[in-house]
Amino acid sequence: MKRSTETREADIVLIQMPFWGVGCPPLGPALLKSFLAENDIKCKILDINAHAYNLGGKKYRFYWDMAQGYNYCMDQEAMYEYYKNNRAIFLEFMQRIRDLNPLVVACSCQCSSRILAEIFLEDLRNIFPGYIHMLGGPDVASFMKNTDSLLSRDYIDAVSQDEGENALLGFMKMVLNGQEGQAVPGFVYKHNGKVIRGPHAEFIKKLDSLPFPDFDDFEFSYYDQPNALPTYTTRGCVNKCNYCSAIGFMKTFRVRSAERLFEEVKYQKAKYPNLNYLRMCDNISNSKIGELEKFCDMMIESGLNKEIEWNLENAVIRKEMRTPLYKKLKKAGCTLLGYGMETPSLRLLAEVGKNLCKDVDIGAVLREGKKAGLYVSVNIMFGLPTETEDDFQYLIKFLVENKKSFSMVNPSLNFCEYYPGSAGHADPEKHGIDLAKGHLFWESLDGNSTYLKRMERFEEFCQLAKKFKLDNLFNVEELPNKHKLLFEYYFVSKEYDNAKIEYGLIKPEDRTEEIELKMHAIETGDFTPLEQQYVFPPLVELLPYGDNFEETFILTSIKDNIESLEQLEVFRQTGLAGWKLKLRNIFHRIIGWKHINKKINATFQFQKLIDAKLRSSYGNKRLKMRTAAKKSIEDNIPVREVVSETVSPN
């Protein structure tokens, strides 16, 4: 039976959960929204990630730091603690979802956001149980082999396995037409107690056929670059790097035409006049040199090169990247080249599958790019499977001899990892690796590469880069969670004496329950408790729930938010003496009101006020908002009145 659409503001809500980049709005949801709209399906995007980044205060700001790598976002206990202490933010978005009244709520999952997405959906199911809950993205793709585990949870109903557009369209048509029970390409979902598995979805064959991404649901001032937008030139990659999981998610390589990309630039500039930067968010930004040159010519001829700068964020080193092309790129508005060099050894590059690097003078490619005035950023890996000590010393020598050719070096925090979806993970023996200790702690069959050796080379490289005063994207000399990782490494290696040493070096607050269980097993010799997978308790046992949403919101503490906000520079910039006491007075007035709905609305509006203050300070420092915030607190004007005049809804 076909479902009515009259009472719904959206058929589906797409959510980006923390933790994800906050440089500019995410591209994936914007592409899906425009594609669904073209097929008469109403979609709304909620970027909880950017909102939480702005409102969460200083205590958790470093969670978004790329240097954290395999740290907090991969730790279920840490993610629960973060969620509990910031739950008021997530509850506010639940009210927005309730107001939109969708059929489907979907979270995009990267390795850094999947755990928090699961927690949010469980909480949402406990409070508002009427929606279909869906997960999509690379961390739940078919090659992750976690679909059955995810669907075993009561609060997850469907998992998208492939590229999103056609798969999601097929699923939404089935739901809207009331035809559940059919197999949908690209999806695995539950229906009447059964798991329905569809075949692989059809990839979009011609990228030019896709509509332009729709960014209307994003509040640009939430982002570090408020006048920047993402776009893309390709899907998939012509290289076949055996450590890269992208080929598992996008098996076919496709290219957008220069004409289509340029039309999008004109469209977005007309729609958002303040747009001044474009980020190429793809696996390879310079796959077709002819199309790249055409795009440069169009930017130059139109004059848009003087209004919009752009980058090649994920470029590959290839012989065409030399002075003539660099001059054209620079003239067309390109400012940055992000090269995935990994190593200067042509032998190693060929062995891992970097096909386009054959017979390239890498030093000249980098040197001429920098000389042309481009910012040259280079990624480095450590311990590729057949890397020898001579190969590493060659890397160090290359860094010394070419130090003036780099603007930034980015040493890989995972050194070299064979993540699910990569060719090396699928067939490790063929690629000379042993995954017995896991895809992070793998060892090469020839013994040249171990996790400890990779870490040693990583640290030596970082120290040398610092000596030469080269920018380092992560600004580290060693991993922030080094001792946690080494504890895990020695545990899986059964080197328990070394594990004990590393345990003692982990900060007490960073020792998770899983680490404590493993340490207890080491000390007692009883590993039985570890044989059963630890299951996190259900949220109903961990979080306060009232009889309805309003009571649940009132029971949720906001103390951590307020204490954390105190530490942010924004409040010192406002010049408000005793701001903390005045904020508490506002909350005392709010919670003293008689009607619970008024309490909820006032608290939501108060969150929006603080959020707007933060954004105004970190973004363009709008004096109007700071003045309004000061007036609200000092003149005792109701929060909702000030906010309604100065803050547009997200």
C-alpha positions as CSV (number, residue, x, y, z in Angstrom):
1,M,0.0,0.0,0.0
2,K,1.4,3.4,-1.0
3,R,2.1,5.7,1.9
4,S,0.7,9.2,2.0
5,T,3.2,12.1,1.9
6,E,0.9,14.8,3.1
7,T,2.0,14.9,6.8
8,R,5.8,14.6,6.1
9,E,8.2,17.4,5.7
10,A,10.8,14.9,4.5
11,D,10.6,11.3,3.3
12,I,14.2,10.6,4.5
13,V,16.6,12.5,6.9
14,L,20.3,12.1,6.1
15,I,22.5,12.6,9.1
16,Q,26.3,13.2,9.3
17,M,27.3,12.2,12.8
18,P,30.6,13.1,14.6
19,F,33.4,12.7,14.0
20,W,34.1,14.0,10.5
21,G,35.9,17.0,9.0
22,V,34.5,20.5,9.5
23,G,36.5,22.3,6.8
24,C,33.3,22.6,4.6
25,P,30.0,20.8,4.3
26,P,30.1,17.1,3.5
27,L,29.7,16.2,-0.2
28,G,28.0,12.8,0.0
29,P,24.7,13.8,1.6
30,A,24.4,16.9,-0.7
31,L,24.7,14.6,-3.7
32,L,22.2,12.2,-2.4
33,K,19.7,14.9,-1.6
34,S,19.8,16.4,-5.1
35,F,19.5,13.0,-6.7
36,L,16.5,12.0,-4.6
37,A,14.8,15.4,-5.2
38,E,15.2,14.8,-9.0
39,N,13.2,11.6,-8.4
40,D,10.5,13.4,-6.3
41,I,11.7,12.1,-2.9
42,K,11.9,14.7,-0.2
43,C,15.1,14.7,1.7
44,K,16.5,16.7,4.6
45,I,20.1,16.8,5.8
46,L,21.2,17.3,9.4
47,D,24.9,17.8,9.9
48,I,25.0,17.0,13.6
49,N,28.8,16.7,13.3
50,A,29.3,20.4,12.5
51,H,26.8,21.5,15.1
52,A,28.4,19.4,17.8
53,Y,31.8,20.7,16.9
54,N,30.6,24.3,17.4
55,L,28.5,23.7,20.5
56,G,30.5,21.0,22.3
57,G,33.0,23.2,24.0
58,K,36.7,22.9,24.5
59,K,36.7,19.6,26.4
60,Y,35.9,17.5,23.3
61,R,37.2,19.8,20.5
62,F,40.4,17.7,20.1
63,Y,38.3,14.7,19.2
64,W,38.1,16.3,15.7
65,D,41.8,16.6,15.5
66,M,43.1,14.3,12.7
67,A,46.1,13.4,14.8
68,Q,43.9,11.4,17.1
69,G,43.7,8.6,14.4
70,Y,42.8,5.3,16.0
71,N,41.8,6.8,19.3
72,Y,38.6,8.0,20.8
73,C,36.3,7.7,17.8
74,M,37.2,3.9,17.6
75,D,36.6,3.4,21.3
76,Q,33.0,2.5,22.3
77,E,33.4,3.6,25.9
78,A,34.8,7.0,24.9
79,M,32.0,7.5,22.4
80,Y,29.4,6.6,25.0
81,E,31.0,9.0,27.4
82,Y,31.0,11.7,24.8
83,Y,27.4,11.0,23.8
84,K,26.2,11.0,27.4
85,N,27.9,14.4,28.2
86,N,26.6,16.0,25.0
87,R,23.2,14.3,24.8
88,A,21.2,17.5,25.0
89,I,22.6,18.4,21.5
90,F,21.5,15.0,20.1
91,L,18.1,15.3,21.7
92,E,17.6,18.6,20.0
93,F,18.1,17.0,16.7
94,M,15.7,14.2,17.6
95,Q,13.1,16.9,18.0
96,R,13.9,18.2,14.6
97,I,13.5,14.7,13.2
98,R,10.1,14.4,14.9
99,D,9.0,17.7,13.4
100,L,10.1,16.5,9.9
101,N,8.2,13.2,10.4
102,P,10.2,11.1,7.9
103,L,9.8,7.5,7.1
104,V,13.6,6.8,7.1
105,V,16.5,8.2,9.2
106,A,19.9,7.4,7.7
107,C,23.4,7.9,9.1
108,S,26.5,8.1,6.9
109,C,29.2,5.9,8.5
110,Q,32.9,6.4,8.2
111,C,35.3,4.5,10.6
112,S,35.3,7.7,12.7
113,S,31.5,8.1,13.0
114,R,30.0,4.6,12.9
115,I,30.0,3.9,16.7
116,L,28.4,7.3,17.5
117,A,25.8,6.7,14.7
118,E,24.8,3.4,16.3
119,I,24.5,5.1,19.8
120,F,22.3,7.9,18.3
121,L,20.0,5.5,16.5
122,E,19.6,3.3,19.6
123,D,18.7,6.4,21.6
124,L,16.3,7.6,18.9
125,R,14.6,4.2,18.8
126,N,14.1,4.3,22.5
127,I,12.5,7.7,22.4
128,F,10.8,7.9,19.0
129,P,10.4,4.3,17.7
130,G,8.5,5.0,14.5
131,Y,11.2,5.4,11.9
132,I,13.2,3.0,9.6
133,H,16.8,3.3,10.7
134,M,19.5,2.9,8.0
135,L,23.3,3.0,7.8
136,G,25.3,3.6,4.7
137,G,28.9,4.6,3.8
138,P,32.3,2.9,3.6
139,D,32.3,1.5,7.1
140,V,29.2,-0.6,6.5
141,A,30.0,-1.5,2.9
142,S,29.7,-5.2,1.8
143,F,33.5,-5.7,2.1
144,M,33.4,-4.8,5.8
145,K,31.4,-8.0,6.5
146,N,29.6,-6.4,9.4
147,T,26.1,-6.4,8.0
148,D,24.7,-9.3,9.9
149,S,26.1,-8.0,13.1
150,L,24.6,-4.6,12.6
151,L,21.2,-6.0,11.6
152,S,21.2,-8.1,14.8
153,R,20.6,-4.9,16.7
154,D,17.0,-3.9,17.3
155,Y,17.7,-0.3,16.4
156,I,19.2,-0.9,12.9
157,D,16.8,-1.9,10.1
158,A,18.7,-1.6,6.8
159,V,22.3,-1.3,5.6
160,S,23.3,0.2,2.2
161,Q,26.1,-1.9,0.8
162,D,27.2,0.1,-2.3
163,E,27.4,3.5,-4.0
164,G,24.4,5.4,-2.7
165,E,22.3,7.0,-5.5
166,N,20.7,4.1,-7.2
167,A,20.6,1.9,-4.1
168,L,18.9,4.5,-1.9
169,L,16.5,5.5,-4.7
170,G,15.4,1.8,-5.0
171,F,15.0,1.4,-1.3
172,M,13.0,4.6,-0.9
173,K,10.7,3.7,-3.8
174,M,10.0,0.4,-2.1
175,V,9.2,2.0,1.2
176,L,7.0,4.8,-0.3
177,N,5.1,2.3,-2.3
178,G,4.6,0.0,0.7
179,Q,6.3,-2.9,-1.1
180,E,8.6,-4.1,1.7
181,G,9.8,-7.7,1.3
182,Q,11.3,-7.2,-2.1
183,A,15.0,-7.5,-2.8
184,V,16.6,-4.1,-3.4
185,P,19.9,-3.9,-5.2
186,G,22.6,-2.5,-2.9
187,F,20.6,-3.2,0.3
188,V,20.3,-5.7,3.1
189,Y,17.3,-5.0,5.4
190,K,14.9,-6.7,7.9
191,H,11.3,-7.3,7.2
192,N,8.9,-9.4,9.3
193,G,11.7,-11.2,11.1
194,K,13.6,-12.0,7.9
195,V,16.7,-10.6,6.4
196,I,16.2,-9.6,2.7
197,R,19.4,-9.4,0.7
198,G,19.6,-7.6,-2.6
199,P,22.2,-8.0,-5.4
200,H,24.9,-5.3,-5.9
201,A,23.5,-1.9,-7.0
202,E,24.1,-0.5,-10.5
203,F,26.9,2.1,-10.5
204,I,26.2,5.5,-12.0
205,K,27.8,5.1,-15.4
206,K,27.9,8.7,-16.5
207,L,28.8,11.2,-13.7
208,D,27.6,14.0,-15.9
209,S,24.1,12.7,-15.6
210,L,24.0,13.5,-11.8
211,P,22.5,16.7,-10.6
212,F,24.6,19.2,-8.8
213,P,24.9,18.7,-5.0
214,D,22.4,20.6,-2.9
215,F,23.9,22.4,0.1
216,D,20.8,24.4,1.2
217,D,20.5,22.4,4.5
218,F,23.9,23.4,5.7
219,E,24.7,26.4,7.9
220,F,28.0,27.5,6.2
221,S,29.2,29.5,9.3
222,Y,29.5,26.2,11.2
223,Y,32.6,25.3,9.1
224,D,36.2,26.3,9.4
225,Q,36.0,27.6,5.7
226,P,32.5,29.2,5.7
227,N,32.8,30.2,2.0
228,A,34.2,26.8,0.7
229,L,32.3,24.0,-0.9
230,P,33.3,20.5,-1.9
231,T,33.0,19.0,-5.4
232,Y,34.5,16.1,-7.4
233,T,36.1,15.1,-10.7
234,T,36.0,11.3,-10.5
235,R,34.8,8.2,-8.7
236,G,37.1,5.3,-8.2
237,C,40.7,5.4,-9.2
238,V,43.0,4.4,-12.1
239,N,45.7,3.4,-9.6
240,K,45.3,0.0,-7.9
241,C,47.1,0.6,-4.6
242,N,46.9,-2.7,-2.8
243,Y,46.4,-1.0,0.6
244,C,43.5,1.2,-0.5
245,S,39.9,0.3,0.4
246,A,38.4,2.8,-2.1
247,I,38.6,0.1,-4.9
248,G,36.4,-2.1,-2.7
249,F,33.7,0.6,-2.5
250,M,33.9,2.1,-6.0
251,K,35.0,-0.7,-8.3
252,T,34.6,1.1,-11.5
253,F,36.5,4.3,-12.5
254,R,34.5,7.2,-13.9
255,V,35.3,10.8,-14.9
256,R,33.2,14.0,-15.0
257,S,33.7,16.2,-18.0
258,A,35.4,19.6,-17.7
259,E,32.2,21.2,-19.1
260,R,30.0,19.6,-16.4
261,L,32.4,20.6,-13.6
262,F,32.6,24.1,-14.8
263,E,28.8,24.4,-15.1
264,E,28.6,23.3,-11.4
265,V,31.1,26.0,-10.5
266,K,29.0,28.7,-12.2
267,Y,25.8,27.3,-10.6
268,Q,27.1,27.2,-7.1
269,K,28.7,30.7,-7.4
270,A,25.4,32.1,-8.6
271,K,23.5,30.4,-5.8
272,Y,26.1,31.3,-3.1
273,P,27.8,34.6,-4.1
274,N,30.3,34.4,-1.2
275,L,31.7,31.2,-2.5
276,N,35.5,31.6,-2.9
277,Y,37.0,28.1,-2.6
278,L,36.3,24.6,-4.0
279,R,37.8,21.4,-2.6
280,M,38.1,18.5,-4.9
281,C,36.9,15.6,-2.8
282,D,37.6,12.5,-4.8
283,N,40.1,9.6,-4.9
284,I,42.1,11.1,-7.8
285,S,41.8,14.7,-8.9
286,N,44.1,14.7,-11.9
287,S,43.2,11.5,-13.7
288,K,42.5,13.0,-17.1
289,I,45.0,15.7,-17.9
290,G,43.1,16.8,-21.0
291,E,39.9,17.4,-19.0
292,L,41.9,19.2,-16.3
293,E,43.4,21.6,-18.8
294,K,40.0,22.2,-20.3
295,F,38.6,23.1,-16.9
296,C,41.6,25.5,-16.4
297,D,40.9,27.2,-19.7
298,M,37.2,27.7,-18.8
299,M,38.0,29.2,-15.5
300,I,40.5,31.6,-17.0
301,E,38.3,32.6,-20.0
302,S,35.3,33.2,-17.7
303,G,37.2,35.3,-15.1
304,L,36.0,33.0,-12.3
305,N,39.7,32.2,-11.6
306,K,39.8,35.7,-10.0
307,E,36.8,34.9,-7.7
308,I,37.2,31.3,-6.8
309,E,40.3,29.4,-5.8
310,W,40.4,25.6,-5.8
311,N,42.7,22.6,-5.1
312,L,43.7,19.2,-6.3
313,E,43.4,17.6,-2.9
314,N,44.0,14.1,-4.0
315,A,46.4,14.2,-7.0
316,V,48.7,11.5,-8.2
317,I,52.3,12.0,-9.2
318,R,52.5,11.5,-13.0
319,K,54.9,12.7,-15.7
320,E,52.5,15.4,-17.0
321,M,52.6,17.3,-13.7
322,R,55.4,19.7,-14.7
323,T,55.9,23.4,-15.2
324,P,53.7,24.1,-18.2
325,L,50.7,22.5,-16.6
326,Y,51.5,24.0,-13.2
327,K,51.5,27.5,-14.6
328,K,48.1,26.9,-16.1
329,L,46.8,25.5,-12.9
330,K,48.1,28.5,-10.9
331,K,46.5,31.0,-13.4
332,A,43.2,29.1,-13.3
333,G,42.9,29.5,-9.5
334,C,44.4,26.3,-8.2
335,T,46.3,26.8,-5.0
336,L,47.2,23.4,-3.6
337,L,48.4,20.0,-4.8
338,G,47.9,17.1,-2.4
339,Y,50.1,14.3,-3.6
340,G,49.8,10.7,-2.4
341,M,53.5,10.0,-3.0
342,E,53.9,7.5,-0.1
343,T,57.5,6.8,-1.0
344,P,60.0,8.1,-3.6
345,S,61.0,4.5,-4.5
346,L,59.7,3.7,-7.9
347,R,60.1,0.0,-7.2
348,L,57.9,0.1,-4.2
349,L,55.3,2.3,-6.0
350,A,55.1,-0.2,-8.8
351,E,54.7,-3.1,-6.4
352,V,51.8,-1.5,-4.4
353,G,50.0,-0.6,-7.7
354,K,50.6,3.0,-8.3
355,N,50.5,2.6,-12.1
356,L,50.8,6.3,-13.1
357,C,54.1,6.8,-11.3
358,K,56.1,4.7,-13.8
359,D,59.3,6.4,-14.9
360,V,58.5,9.7,-13.3
361,D,61.1,12.1,-12.0
362,I,59.4,12.6,-8.6
363,G,61.8,15.3,-7.4
364,A,61.1,17.4,-10.5
365,V,57.4,17.0,-10.2
366,L,57.5,18.3,-6.6
367,R,60.1,21.0,-7.2
368,E,58.4,22.6,-10.2
369,G,55.0,22.6,-8.5
370,K,56.4,24.6,-5.6
371,K,58.4,26.9,-7.9
372,A,55.1,27.6,-9.8
373,G,53.6,29.0,-6.6
374,L,51.5,26.1,-5.6
375,Y,51.3,24.7,-2.1
376,V,52.7,21.2,-2.4
377,S,51.5,18.7,0.3
378,V,52.8,15.2,0.2
379,N,51.6,12.0,2.0
380,I,54.2,9.5,3.2
381,M,53.7,5.9,4.3
382,F,56.1,3.6,6.2
383,G,56.7,-0.1,5.9
384,L,55.2,-1.0,2.6
385,P,55.4,-4.8,2.3
386,T,58.9,-5.2,0.7
387,E,60.3,-1.9,2.1
388,T,63.9,-2.5,3.3
389,E,66.1,-0.3,5.5
390,D,67.8,0.9,2.3
391,D,64.4,2.0,1.0
392,F,63.7,3.9,4.2
393,Q,67.1,5.6,4.1
394,Y,66.4,6.6,0.5
395,L,63.2,8.2,1.7
396,I,65.2,10.2,4.4
397,K,67.8,11.2,1.8
398,F,65.0,12.3,-0.6
399,L,63.5,14.4,2.2
400,V,66.8,16.1,2.9
401,E,67.6,16.7,-0.8
402,N,64.1,18.0,-1.7
403,K,63.1,19.8,1.6
404,K,62.6,23.0,-0.3
405,S,60.2,21.3,-2.7
406,F,57.6,20.5,0.1
407,S,55.2,22.9,1.6
408,M,53.8,20.2,3.9
409,V,54.5,16.5,4.6
410,N,51.8,14.2,6.0
411,P,53.2,11.1,7.6
412,S,50.5,8.4,7.7
413,L,49.3,7.9,11.2
414,N,48.5,4.2,10.4
415,F,51.9,3.9,8.6
416,C,50.5,1.4,6.1
417,E,47.3,-0.4,6.9
418,Y,45.5,-3.2,5.0
419,Y,42.0,-2.2,5.7
420,P,39.0,-4.3,4.7
421,G,38.1,-3.6,1.0
422,S,41.8,-3.4,0.0
423,A,43.3,-5.9,-2.4
424,G,45.9,-6.8,0.3
425,H,43.2,-7.6,2.8
426,A,41.3,-9.7,0.3
427,D,44.4,-11.8,-0.7
428,P,47.2,-11.1,1.8
429,E,49.5,-13.9,0.7
430,K,49.5,-12.7,-2.9
431,H,50.8,-9.3,-1.6
432,G,53.4,-10.7,0.8
433,I,51.6,-9.9,4.1
434,D,50.4,-11.8,7.1
435,L,47.2,-10.5,8.7
436,A,47.2,-12.8,11.7
437,K,47.7,-9.9,14.1
438,G,45.0,-7.7,12.3
439,H,44.9,-5.2,9.5
440,L,46.8,-2.6,11.5
441,F,49.4,-4.8,13.1
442,W,50.2,-6.9,9.9
443,E,53.6,-8.2,9.2
444,S,55.3,-8.8,5.8
445,L,56.1,-12.4,5.0
446,D,59.8,-11.5,4.4
447,G,60.0,-10.0,7.9
448,N,61.0,-6.5,6.6
449,S,57.9,-4.8,7.9
450,T,56.5,-5.1,11.4
451,Y,54.3,-2.7,13.3
452,L,57.2,-1.8,15.6
453,K,59.5,-1.1,12.7
454,R,56.8,1.1,11.0
455,M,56.3,3.1,14.2
456,E,60.1,3.6,14.6
457,R,60.4,4.9,11.0
458,F,57.3,7.1,11.4
459,E,58.9,8.8,14.5
460,E,62.3,9.2,12.9
461,F,60.7,10.8,9.8
462,C,58.5,13.2,11.9
463,Q,61.5,14.4,13.9
464,L,63.5,15.1,10.8
465,A,60.6,17.0,9.2
466,K,60.4,19.1,12.4
467,K,64.1,19.8,12.2
468,F,63.6,21.2,8.7
469,K,60.6,23.2,9.9
470,L,58.3,21.5,7.4
471,D,54.6,21.8,8.0
472,N,53.1,18.5,9.3
473,L,49.4,18.1,8.9
474,F,49.1,16.3,12.2
475,N,51.7,18.3,14.1
476,V,53.0,15.2,15.9
477,E,56.3,13.5,16.5
478,E,54.7,10.4,17.9
479,L,51.1,9.0,17.9
480,P,48.9,10.6,20.6
481,N,47.6,7.1,21.6
482,K,50.9,5.4,21.1
483,H,50.9,3.5,24.3
484,K,47.3,2.2,23.9
485,L,48.2,0.9,20.5
486,L,51.4,-0.7,21.7
487,F,49.6,-2.3,24.5
488,E,47.2,-3.8,22.0
489,Y,50.1,-4.8,19.7
490,Y,51.9,-6.6,22.5
491,F,48.7,-8.3,23.7
492,V,47.9,-9.8,20.3
493,S,51.6,-10.7,20.0
494,K,51.4,-12.5,23.4
495,E,54.4,-10.4,24.6
496,Y,52.7,-9.8,28.0
497,D,55.7,-8.3,29.8
498,N,55.9,-5.6,27.2
499,A,52.1,-5.1,27.4
500,K,52.4,-4.5,31.1
501,I,55.0,-1.8,30.5
502,E,52.8,-0.1,28.0
503,Y,49.7,-0.4,30.3
504,G,51.7,1.6,32.9
505,L,52.3,4.4,30.3
506,I,48.6,4.8,29.4
507,K,46.9,7.7,31.1
508,P,44.4,6.2,33.7
509,E,41.5,8.1,32.1
510,D,42.3,6.5,28.8
511,R,42.3,2.9,30.1
512,T,39.1,1.5,28.7
513,E,37.2,-1.4,30.2
514,E,38.5,-3.6,27.4
515,I,42.1,-2.7,28.3
516,E,41.4,-3.4,31.9
517,L,39.9,-6.8,31.1
518,K,43.0,-7.7,29.0
519,M,45.3,-6.5,31.7
520,H,43.4,-8.5,34.3
521,A,43.8,-11.6,32.0
522,I,47.5,-11.0,31.8
523,E,47.9,-10.7,35.6
524,T,45.7,-13.7,36.4
525,G,46.4,-15.9,33.5
526,D,42.6,-16.3,33.0
527,F,41.7,-15.4,29.5
528,T,38.2,-17.0,29.6
529,P,36.3,-13.7,30.0
530,L,37.9,-12.4,26.8
531,E,36.7,-15.4,24.8
532,Q,33.2,-14.0,24.7
533,Q,32.9,-10.7,22.8
534,Y,32.2,-7.8,25.2
535,V,28.6,-6.5,24.6
536,F,28.0,-2.9,25.6
537,P,25.0,-2.6,27.9
538,P,21.8,-1.2,26.3
539,L,21.3,2.5,26.6
540,V,18.2,2.1,28.8
541,E,20.5,0.9,31.5
542,L,23.0,3.8,31.0
543,L,21.0,6.9,30.2
544,P,18.0,8.6,32.0
545,Y,14.6,8.1,30.2
546,G,11.4,9.8,31.2
547,D,7.8,8.8,30.3
548,N,8.1,11.0,27.2
549,F,10.6,13.0,25.2
550,E,10.1,16.2,27.2
551,E,10.8,14.4,30.5
552,T,13.8,12.7,29.0
553,F,15.2,16.0,27.9
554,I,14.8,17.5,31.4
555,L,16.5,14.5,33.0
556,T,19.5,15.0,30.7
557,S,22.4,16.9,32.2
558,I,23.8,19.9,30.5
559,K,26.4,20.6,33.1
560,D,29.2,19.2,31.0
561,N,28.3,21.4,28.1
562,I,28.3,24.5,30.3
563,E,31.6,23.6,32.1
564,S,33.2,22.9,28.7
565,L,32.0,26.1,27.1
566,E,33.6,28.1,29.9
567,Q,37.0,27.2,28.5
568,L,36.4,28.5,24.9
569,E,38.1,31.7,23.8
570,V,34.7,33.0,22.5
571,F,33.5,33.8,26.0
572,R,36.7,35.8,26.8
573,Q,36.1,37.7,23.6
574,T,32.6,38.9,24.6
575,G,33.9,40.9,27.5
576,L,31.1,39.6,29.8
577,A,32.3,39.6,33.4
578,G,30.9,36.7,35.4
579,W,29.3,35.1,32.3
580,K,29.2,31.7,33.9
581,L,27.1,32.8,36.8
582,K,24.7,34.7,34.5
583,L,24.3,31.7,32.3
584,R,23.4,29.6,35.3
585,N,20.9,32.2,36.3
586,I,19.2,31.9,32.9
587,F,19.0,28.2,33.3
588,H,17.5,28.5,36.7
589,R,14.8,30.7,35.3
590,I,14.3,28.3,32.4
591,I,13.9,25.3,34.6
592,G,11.6,27.2,37.0
593,W,8.9,27.6,34.4
594,K,5.6,25.8,35.0
595,H,5.0,24.2,31.6
596,I,7.4,21.5,30.5
597,N,7.1,22.4,26.8
598,K,8.3,25.9,27.5
599,K,11.3,24.4,29.3
600,I,12.2,22.4,26.3
601,N,11.7,25.2,23.8
602,A,13.7,27.7,26.0
603,T,16.6,25.3,26.4
604,F,16.7,24.5,22.7
605,Q,16.7,28.3,22.0
606,F,19.4,28.8,24.5
607,Q,21.6,26.2,22.8
608,K,21.0,28.0,19.5
609,L,22.1,31.3,21.1
610,I,25.4,29.8,22.4
611,D,25.8,28.0,19.1
612,A,25.4,31.3,17.2
613,K,27.8,33.1,19.5
614,L,30.4,30.4,18.9
615,R,29.9,30.5,15.1
616,S,30.1,34.3,15.1
617,S,33.3,34.3,17.0
618,Y,35.0,31.4,15.1
619,G,33.6,32.5,11.7
620,N,33.2,36.1,10.6
621,K,32.8,37.5,14.2
622,R,29.5,39.1,13.5
623,L,29.1,42.0,16.0
624,K,25.4,41.8,15.8
625,M,25.3,38.4,17.4
626,R,27.7,39.2,20.2
627,T,25.7,42.3,21.0
628,A,22.5,40.3,21.0
629,A,24.0,37.7,23.3
630,K,25.2,40.4,25.7
631,K,21.8,42.1,25.7
632,S,20.1,38.8,26.5
633,I,22.2,38.2,29.5
634,E,22.7,41.7,30.9
635,D,19.2,43.2,30.2
636,N,17.3,40.0,31.2
637,I,15.5,39.8,27.8
638,P,14.0,36.3,27.3
639,V,16.4,34.1,25.4
640,R,13.9,33.1,22.7
641,E,13.2,36.8,21.8
642,V,16.8,37.6,21.1
643,V,17.4,34.4,19.2
644,S,14.4,34.7,17.0
645,E,15.6,38.1,15.9
646,T,19.2,37.2,15.3
647,V,19.5,33.5,14.5
648,S,18.1,31.9,11.4
649,P,17.1,28.2,11.9
650,N,19.6,25.6,10.8
